[in-house]
Amino acid sequence: MSPLSVAALVGAFPVEFPAAIVYNSPVEKIRIQGRNDFQLKGGVRIGGSKNAVLPALAASLLTGEKVHLSNIPLVKDVFSMLKLMKELGLDYHLEGTNLTLEVPKILSEEASYNLVKVMRASFLVLGPLLARFGKAIVAQPGGCAIGLRPVDLHLAGLQRLGANITLEHGYIKAEADRLQGADIRFEKKTVGGTEHLIMAATLARGETILRNCAQEPEISNLCELLIKMGAKIEGVGEETVRIVGVDALGGADHEIIPDRIEAGTFLVAGALTHGDIRLTGTEPSHIMTTIEKLRYSGATIDIDGKTLHVVGSAEIRPQDVTTSPYPGFPTDMQAQFMVLMTQATGTSIITETIFDRRFQHVNELLRLGAAIEVLGDKAVVHGRTPLSGAEVIATDLRASASLILAGLIASGETIVNDVEHIDRGYERIEEKLRALGARIERFRD
Ligand code: UD1
């Protein structure tokens, strides 16, 4: 089989892609030649945030004018979202990491299951389509590897904004002549739910007050884009956000924030390998909880503007970690941090409070020689266990990252199967690690 270019992933693609950016078929694997005393050294540039760009893409449906986004991460989820939005009527042009989007008119108000199932975040097109065109039909997202992920809070909120919502044959149909502002309290913090209702409320009649909002930086980045488009939003980054609806939104120029999870993953890589890595293009204020935890574990991390310098310590101290909404410890860093704790001198307890099935990497880490017990929402990690290479399978995006990290310090060869997960959220991870000295390659059987 020949490698599929990024262009092939999105169908007819308007620009040529650099040869280096090539994502291949799902049967690909990653091979790592690791060593227990392996050290990563050098510099790495962190890309734009996957979780910030996806809602920004959905937000472009709210206007007929051009939206220019910069610092786009060239990851698979972005291309999946572009493919879906193209069917809805999106014209786009991507040059390097700059993307111009325009939805002059709607071609279809229906987002099909085939496209929604590959990426939950695509569900976010529902609210913007509804708010601008009065109607949307979007496949209900299914379950996923990290647990039950309902969209009930999104739908209850849209109903409170006056949408008539029905579920037919696995599709959610939403209709409203014009959405109407409302006072809504989220029962629990939801990143996607907060983004969805903020976007929908920008074109509603009157004022919407959203309470108990999630406060992730990606939500603030979205609000900044919407404000540039003409939205009236107060309380950006706070638990209570007020939106006064306007009749129409316009175009904007906007920069996507750096990916705090990619940065956190490379910080863990530095700490884990007793390495010395300089990360450029980061936003340190977005990852202070991760930085603090890594510092407690023994790593030295210096912050200089947008650059982070991590130097790992020969002795890693055990740390208990509980995932929670921002600014708490991110669930998206849990798997990577667990790998670090397998090398700590003592026992750590990692508690996962956000998703109910997010310990699937544990079985694979056990195959590499880790000593971990899962008790309900807790993983008890007994350190320090030298790891030894094995064939493992990646079950979700962050689990894949954790297995690659483990492979770096596992003696001998580790093969990570199902690497398509990693391409959803990390841009050329094996190239970035290779530049830091890792012996890692992508291959097909
Ligand atoms: C986003 C991130 C994901 C991250 C997660 C938590 C994107 C594209 N993805 O996912 O990487 O792991 O935040 O930080 O930004 N819930 C409900 N009902 C709902 C919505 C959510 O019960 O209607 C629950 C979820 O099942 C989960 C919790 O709320 O237990 C938090 O989920 P949420 O914050 O919505 O996650 P996502 O936006 O899907």
Residues whose N, C-alpha, C, O or C-beta is under 5 A from the ligand:
A	BS01	UD1	N51 A121 L148 R149 P150 V151 D152 L153 H154 K189 T190 V191 G192 G193 T331 D332 I354 F355
